[in-house]
């Protein structure tokens, strides 16, 4: 995922004649993505409803020396059109967002509208089949069956924040429905959560081998389809 985003941000900067790429991070929370992107030279706007998360973002940005490259806006995704200009962001991030909003289609349409023509929308979502597999391997078989049977991949009445999980076909359909052209649809975390930590600690080369395996599997179905998360990069047509 980082390789895909790095390449997109470099291309966006080149389109701007070498000027910094402009990134909109919707639901950006405490700056897990925005602070590193600002440190890499991007100009980032973060839209986040939680004042506590924005306070943490401010501290992290100050500590990293990038506060001048980040604009924080408090607000909800359903009001995105009133919070940021349409069609200005080179890259719009919606990581961990579509699972928790009331209307995933409306939220994705708002992300697409915020992207510049030719710009990209990057989404990272929880994978329903990955959640089924992980629960089954942990012995939580009843939960695994409930997730498999539920059309939204939600554990009803569980109190979890997640309102829905996606599979690859559902995510692709959602992106196309928002008027975007899907260029990348890959898995993130195919094996990482399944390999015991003891195995990684036992060999100095194991972590590197795991990373190489993840990269090789990310775009290959059916391995992609059982990853913990799905990442997509889709483009707004010119």
C-alpha positions as YAML, in Angstrom:
chain: A
units: angstrom
residues:
- id: 1
  name: UNK
  ca: [0.00, 0.00, 0.00]
- id: 2
  name: UNK
  ca: [2.81, 2.40, 0.85]
- id: 3
  name: UNK
  ca: [4.46, 1.70, -2.50]
- id: 4
  name: UNK
  ca: [1.22, 2.47, -4.34]
- id: 5
  name: UNK
  ca: [0.69, 5.72, -2.42]
- id: 6
  name: UNK
  ca: [4.31, 6.84, -2.79]
- id: 7
  name: UNK
  ca: [4.11, 6.38, -6.55]
- id: 8
  name: UNK
  ca: [0.80, 8.28, -6.73]
- id: 9
  name: UNK
  ca: [2.10, 11.18, -4.64]
- id: 10
  name: UNK
  ca: [5.22, 11.43, -6.77]
- id: 11
  name: UNK
  ca: [3.10, 11.52, -9.92]
- id: 12
  name: UNK
  ca: [0.85, 14.18, -8.37]
- id: 13
  name: UNK
  ca: [3.85, 16.36, -7.54]
- id: 14
  name: UNK
  ca: [5.13, 15.98, -11.10]
- id: 15
  name: UNK
  ca: [1.73, 17.02, -12.44]
- id: 16
  name: UNK
  ca: [2.06, 20.15, -10.32]
- id: 17
  name: UNK
  ca: [5.46, 20.94, -11.77]
- id: 18
  name: UNK
  ca: [7.35, 19.82, -8.70]
- id: 19
  name: UNK
  ca: [5.11, 21.52, -6.15]
- id: 20
  name: UNK
  ca: [3.96, 19.51, -3.12]
- id: 21
  name: UNK
  ca: [1.09, 17.10, -3.62]
- id: 22
  name: UNK
  ca: [-2.14, 18.12, -1.88]
- id: 23
  name: UNK
  ca: [-3.66, 15.39, 0.26]
- id: 24
  name: UNK
  ca: [-7.06, 15.29, 1.95]
- id: 25
  name: UNK
  ca: [-7.23, 12.80, 4.83]
- id: 26
  name: UNK
  ca: [-10.88, 12.23, 5.75]
- id: 27
  name: UNK
  ca: [-11.40, 10.71, 9.17]
- id: 28
  name: UNK
  ca: [-7.67, 11.17, 9.67]
- id: 29
  name: UNK
  ca: [-7.84, 10.92, 13.43]
- id: 30
  name: UNK
  ca: [-4.62, 11.60, 15.29]
- id: 31
  name: UNK
  ca: [-2.43, 11.81, 12.20]
- id: 32
  name: UNK
  ca: [-1.25, 8.25, 11.60]
- id: 33
  name: UNK
  ca: [-1.16, 9.01, 7.87]
- id: 34
  name: UNK
  ca: [-1.12, 12.79, 7.72]
- id: 35
  name: UNK
  ca: [1.99, 13.43, 9.83]
- id: 36
  name: UNK
  ca: [4.28, 11.08, 7.84]
- id: 37
  name: UNK
  ca: [2.87, 12.45, 4.58]
- id: 38
  name: UNK
  ca: [3.54, 16.01, 5.71]
- id: 39
  name: UNK
  ca: [7.05, 14.98, 6.74]
- id: 40
  name: UNK
  ca: [7.51, 13.64, 3.20]
- id: 41
  name: UNK
  ca: [6.65, 17.10, 1.83]
- id: 42
  name: UNK
  ca: [2.91, 16.91, 1.14]
- id: 43
  name: UNK
  ca: [0.40, 19.58, 2.08]
- id: 44
  name: UNK
  ca: [-2.29, 17.79, 4.07]
- id: 45
  name: UNK
  ca: [-5.81, 18.72, 5.16]
- id: 46
  name: UNK
  ca: [-7.32, 16.47, 7.84]
- id: 47
  name: UNK
  ca: [-11.07, 16.30, 8.39]
- id: 48
  name: UNK
  ca: [-11.94, 14.62, 11.68]
- id: 49
  name: UNK
  ca: [-15.00, 14.86, 13.96]
- id: 50
  name: UNK
  ca: [-13.18, 14.16, 17.25]
- id: 51
  name: UNK
  ca: [-11.63, 17.18, 19.01]
- id: 52
  name: UNK
  ca: [-9.48, 14.85, 21.11]
- id: 53
  name: UNK
  ca: [-8.03, 13.21, 18.01]
- id: 54
  name: UNK
  ca: [-7.34, 16.62, 16.49]
- id: 55
  name: UNK
  ca: [-5.55, 17.70, 19.67]
- id: 56
  name: UNK
  ca: [-3.32, 14.62, 19.40]
- id: 57
  name: UNK
  ca: [-2.75, 15.38, 15.72]
- id: 58
  name: UNK
  ca: [-1.62, 18.89, 16.60]
- id: 59
  name: UNK
  ca: [0.88, 17.60, 19.17]
- id: 60
  name: UNK
  ca: [2.26, 15.00, 16.79]
- id: 61
  name: UNK
  ca: [2.59, 17.54, 14.00]
- id: 62
  name: UNK
  ca: [4.40, 19.97, 16.32]
- id: 63
  name: UNK
  ca: [6.75, 17.24, 17.52]
- id: 64
  name: UNK
  ca: [7.52, 16.23, 13.94]
- id: 65
  name: UNK
  ca: [8.05, 19.85, 12.85]
- id: 66
  name: UNK
  ca: [5.33, 19.72, 10.18]
- id: 67
  name: UNK
  ca: [2.54, 21.76, 11.77]
- id: 68
  name: UNK
  ca: [2.82, 24.31, 8.96]
- id: 69
  name: UNK
  ca: [1.98, 21.62, 6.38]
- id: 70
  name: UNK
  ca: [-1.17, 20.31, 8.04]
- id: 71
  name: UNK
  ca: [-4.58, 21.99, 8.20]
- id: 72
  name: UNK
  ca: [-7.02, 20.40, 10.65]
- id: 73
  name: UNK
  ca: [-10.76, 20.76, 10.16]
- id: 74
  name: UNK
  ca: [-13.29, 19.44, 12.66]
- id: 75
  name: UNK
  ca: [-16.35, 17.94, 11.00]
- id: 76
  name: UNK
  ca: [-18.14, 14.84, 9.78]
- id: 77
  name: UNK
  ca: [-17.81, 13.09, 6.45]
- id: 78
  name: UNK
  ca: [-21.44, 13.80, 5.54]
- id: 79
  name: UNK
  ca: [-20.63, 17.53, 5.62]
- id: 80
  name: UNK
  ca: [-17.41, 17.20, 3.62]
- id: 81
  name: UNK
  ca: [-18.70, 19.37, 0.77]
- id: 82
  name: UNK
  ca: [-19.15, 22.27, 3.19]
- id: 83
  name: UNK
  ca: [-15.76, 21.78, 4.85]
- id: 84
  name: UNK
  ca: [-13.32, 21.57, 1.94]
- id: 85
  name: UNK
  ca: [-13.35, 22.80, -1.67]
- id: 86
  name: UNK
  ca: [-14.44, 20.32, -4.31]
- id: 87
  name: UNK
  ca: [-11.97, 19.06, -6.89]
- id: 88
  name: UNK
  ca: [-8.74, 20.29, -5.31]
- id: 89
  name: UNK
  ca: [-7.03, 17.29, -3.68]
- id: 90
  name: UNK
  ca: [-4.50, 15.28, -5.65]
- id: 91
  name: UNK
  ca: [-5.04, 12.32, -3.34]
- id: 92
  name: UNK
  ca: [-7.99, 11.74, -1.00]
- id: 93
  name: UNK
  ca: [-7.57, 9.22, 1.81]
- id: 94
  name: UNK
  ca: [-10.47, 7.36, 3.37]
- id: 95
  name: UNK
  ca: [-8.62, 4.80, 5.48]
- id: 96
  name: UNK
  ca: [-10.74, 2.98, 8.03]
- id: 97
  name: UNK
  ca: [-13.64, 5.27, 7.16]
- id: 98
  name: UNK
  ca: [-16.20, 3.38, 5.10]
- id: 99
  name: UNK
  ca: [-16.74, 0.77, 7.82]
- id: 100
  name: UNK
  ca: [-18.02, 3.29, 10.36]
- id: 101
  name: UNK
  ca: [-20.03, 5.90, 8.43]
- id: 102
  name: UNK
  ca: [-23.81, 5.70, 8.20]
- id: 103
  name: UNK
  ca: [-23.85, 5.64, 4.40]
- id: 104
  name: UNK
  ca: [-20.76, 4.20, 2.70]
- id: 105
  name: UNK
  ca: [-21.95, 5.10, -0.82]
- id: 106
  name: UNK
  ca: [-22.58, 8.73, 0.10]
- id: 107
  name: UNK
  ca: [-19.25, 8.96, 1.89]
- id: 108
  name: UNK
  ca: [-17.36, 7.58, -1.09]
- id: 109
  name: UNK
  ca: [-19.16, 9.95, -3.45]
- id: 110
  name: UNK
  ca: [-18.03, 12.82, -1.22]
- id: 111
  name: UNK
  ca: [-14.43, 11.59, -1.36]
- id: 112
  name: UNK
  ca: [-14.63, 11.37, -5.15]
- id: 113
  name: UNK
  ca: [-16.03, 14.90, -5.40]
- id: 114
  name: UNK
  ca: [-13.17, 16.25, -3.27]
- id: 115
  name: UNK
  ca: [-10.56, 14.75, -5.62]
- id: 116
  name: UNK
  ca: [-9.23, 16.80, -8.49]
- id: 117
  name: UNK
  ca: [-9.98, 15.54, -12.02]
- id: 118
  name: UNK
  ca: [-7.29, 12.95, -12.63]
- id: 119
  name: UNK
  ca: [-6.67, 12.69, -8.89]
- id: 120
  name: UNK
  ca: [-6.92, 9.53, -6.82]
- id: 121
  name: UNK
  ca: [-8.99, 8.21, -3.94]
- id: 122
  name: UNK
  ca: [-7.32, 5.70, -1.62]
- id: 123
  name: UNK
  ca: [-9.53, 3.61, 0.65]
- id: 124
  name: UNK
  ca: [-8.58, 0.99, 3.22]
- id: 125
  name: UNK
  ca: [-11.37, -1.18, 4.60]
- id: 126
  name: UNK
  ca: [-11.89, -4.21, 6.82]
- id: 127
  name: UNK
  ca: [-12.22, -7.40, 4.80]
- id: 128
  name: UNK
  ca: [-15.20, -9.56, 5.71]
- id: 129
  name: UNK
  ca: [-13.63, -12.87, 4.71]
- id: 130
  name: UNK
  ca: [-10.42, -12.01, 6.52]
- id: 131
  name: UNK
  ca: [-12.42, -11.39, 9.68]
- id: 132
  name: UNK
  ca: [-14.20, -14.73, 9.26]
- id: 133
  name: UNK
  ca: [-10.91, -16.59, 8.83]
- id: 134
  name: UNK
  ca: [-9.17, -14.93, 11.79]
- id: 135
  name: UNK
  ca: [-12.06, -15.68, 14.14]
- id: 136
  name: UNK
  ca: [-12.28, -19.27, 13.01]
- id: 137
  name: UNK
  ca: [-8.56, -19.80, 13.57]
- id: 138
  name: UNK
  ca: [-8.92, -18.27, 17.03]
- id: 139
  name: UNK
  ca: [-11.65, -20.76, 17.87]
- id: 140
  name: UNK
  ca: [-14.43, -18.15, 17.80]
- id: 141
  name: UNK
  ca: [-16.52, -20.27, 15.47]
- id: 142
  name: UNK
  ca: [-19.95, -18.84, 16.29]
- id: 143
  name: UNK
  ca: [-18.71, -15.31, 15.57]
- id: 144
  name: UNK
  ca: [-17.07, -16.53, 12.35]
- id: 145
  name: UNK
  ca: [-20.37, -18.00, 11.14]
- id: 146
  name: UNK
  ca: [-22.29, -14.84, 12.06]
- id: 147
  name: UNK
  ca: [-19.85, -12.69, 10.09]
- id: 148
  name: UNK
  ca: [-20.07, -15.03, 7.13]
- id: 149
  name: UNK
  ca: [-23.86, -15.05, 7.09]
- id: 150
  name: UNK
  ca: [-24.40, -11.34, 7.68]
- id: 151
  name: UNK
  ca: [-24.62, -9.39, 4.40]
- id: 152
  name: UNK
  ca: [-22.72, -6.46, 5.92]
- id: 153
  name: UNK
  ca: [-20.12, -8.55, 7.74]
- id: 154
  name: UNK
  ca: [-21.20, -7.05, 11.04]
- id: 155
  name: UNK
  ca: [-21.54, -8.67, 14.43]
- id: 156
  name: UNK
  ca: [-24.96, -7.35, 15.37]
- id: 157
  name: UNK
  ca: [-25.51, -6.42, 19.03]
- id: 158
  name: UNK
  ca: [-21.81, -6.88, 19.76]
- id: 159
  name: UNK
  ca: [-21.19, -3.23, 20.54]
- id: 160
  name: UNK
  ca: [-18.43, -2.98, 17.96]
- id: 161
  name: UNK
  ca: [-17.97, 0.31, 16.15]
- id: 162
  name: UNK
  ca: [-17.73, -1.34, 12.73]
- id: 163
  name: UNK
  ca: [-21.03, -1.12, 10.86]
- id: 164
  name: UNK
  ca: [-19.93, -3.15, 7.84]
- id: 165
  name: UNK
  ca: [-17.06, -5.09, 6.32]
- id: 166
  name: UNK
  ca: [-16.39, -5.56, 2.63]
- id: 167
  name: UNK
  ca: [-15.23, -8.17, 0.19]
- id: 168
  name: UNK
  ca: [-13.27, -7.31, -2.95]
- id: 169
  name: UNK
  ca: [-16.28, -7.43, -5.29]
- id: 170
  name: UNK
  ca: [-18.37, -5.19, -3.02]
- id: 171
  name: UNK
  ca: [-15.58, -2.63, -2.70]
- id: 172
  name: UNK
  ca: [-15.00, -2.57, -6.46]
- id: 173
  name: UNK
  ca: [-18.73, -2.05, -7.09]
- id: 174
  name: UNK
  ca: [-18.86, 0.77, -4.56]
- id: 175
  name: UNK
  ca: [-15.91, 2.59, -6.14]
- id: 176
  name: UNK
  ca: [-17.32, 2.27, -9.65]
- id: 177
  name: UNK
  ca: [-20.69, 3.49, -8.39]
- id: 178
  name: UNK
  ca: [-18.99, 6.66, -7.16]
- id: 179
  name: UNK
  ca: [-17.77, 7.34, -10.70]
- id: 180
  name: UNK
  ca: [-14.18, 6.23, -10.07]
- id: 181
  name: UNK
  ca: [-11.92, 4.03, -12.17]
- id: 182
  name: UNK
  ca: [-10.33, 1.31, -10.05]
- id: 183
  name: UNK
  ca: [-6.61, 0.93, -10.74]
- id: 184
  name: UNK
  ca: [-5.45, -1.08, -7.72]
- id: 185
  name: UNK
  ca: [-7.38, -3.49, -5.51]
- id: 186
  name: UNK
  ca: [-5.11, -5.41, -3.17]
- id: 187
  name: UNK
  ca: [-4.98, -7.10, 0.20]
- id: 188
  name: UNK
  ca: [-3.10, -5.81, 3.22]
- id: 189
  name: UNK
  ca: [-2.18, -8.26, 5.93]
- id: 190
  name: UNK
  ca: [-2.66, -11.60, 4.21]
- id: 191
  name: UNK
  ca: [-0.26, -13.46, 6.50]
- id: 192
  name: UNK
  ca: [0.99, -10.99, 9.11]
- id: 193
  name: UNK
  ca: [-1.73, -11.66, 11.67]
- id: 194
  name: UNK
  ca: [-1.44, -15.41, 11.15]
- id: 195
  name: UNK
  ca: [2.30, -15.92, 11.64]
- id: 196
  name: UNK
  ca: [3.21, -16.49, 15.32]
- id: 197
  name: UNK
  ca: [5.50, -13.86, 16.81]
- id: 198
  name: UNK
  ca: [7.77, -16.66, 18.02]
- id: 199
  name: UNK
  ca: [8.45, -17.62, 14.41]
- id: 200
  name: UNK
  ca: [9.48, -14.08, 13.55]
- id: 201
  name: UNK
  ca: [11.69, -13.82, 16.63]
- id: 202
  name: UNK
  ca: [13.41, -17.12, 15.89]
- id: 203
  name: UNK
  ca: [15.04, -15.96, 12.67]
- id: 204
  name: UNK
  ca: [16.55, -12.55, 11.80]
- id: 205
  name: UNK
  ca: [15.47, -12.98, 8.20]
- id: 206
  name: UNK
  ca: [11.88, -14.02, 8.96]
- id: 207
  name: UNK
  ca: [10.48, -10.50, 9.08]
- id: 208
  name: UNK
  ca: [12.00, -9.65, 5.71]
- id: 209
  name: UNK
  ca: [10.72, -12.91, 4.25]
- id: 210
  name: UNK
  ca: [7.24, -12.16, 5.58]
- id: 211
  name: UNK
  ca: [7.28, -8.70, 4.01]
- id: 212
  name: UNK
  ca: [8.31, -10.15, 0.66]
- id: 213
  name: UNK
  ca: [5.56, -12.75, 0.92]
- id: 214
  name: UNK
  ca: [2.98, -10.07, 1.70]
- id: 215
  name: UNK
  ca: [4.05, -8.04, -1.32]
- id: 216
  name: UNK
  ca: [3.84, -11.08, -3.58]
- id: 217
  name: UNK
  ca: [0.39, -12.07, -2.29]
- id: 218
  name: UNK
  ca: [-1.23, -8.62, -2.08]
- id: 219
  name: UNK
  ca: [-2.69, -8.61, -5.56]
- id: 220
  name: UNK
  ca: [-3.25, -12.33, -6.06]
- id: 221
  name: UNK
  ca: [-6.70, -13.82, -5.63]
- id: 222
  name: UNK
  ca: [-7.68, -15.80, -3.61]
- id: 223
  name: UNK
  ca: [-4.95, -14.74, -1.15]
- id: 224
  name: UNK
  ca: [-5.92, -11.09, -1.55]
- id: 225
  name: UNK
  ca: [-9.50, -11.99, -0.72]
- id: 226
  name: UNK
  ca: [-8.67, -13.32, 2.76]
- id: 227
  name: UNK
  ca: [-6.42, -10.43, 3.83]
- id: 228
  name: UNK
  ca: [-7.25, -8.57, 7.03]
- id: 229
  name: UNK
  ca: [-7.87, -5.40, 5.04]
- id: 230
  name: UNK
  ca: [-8.49, -4.39, 1.44]
- id: 231
  name: UNK
  ca: [-6.81, -1.39, -0.14]
- id: 232
  name: UNK
  ca: [-8.00, 0.27, -3.32]
- id: 233
  name: UNK
  ca: [-6.69, 3.18, -5.36]
- id: 234
  name: UNK
  ca: [-9.26, 4.57, -7.78]
- id: 235
  name: UNK
  ca: [-9.04, 7.58, -10.07]
- id: 236
  name: UNK
  ca: [-11.48, 10.38, -10.78]
- id: 237
  name: UNK
  ca: [-11.71, 10.72, -14.56]
- id: 238
  name: UNK
  ca: [-10.62, 13.97, -16.19]
...
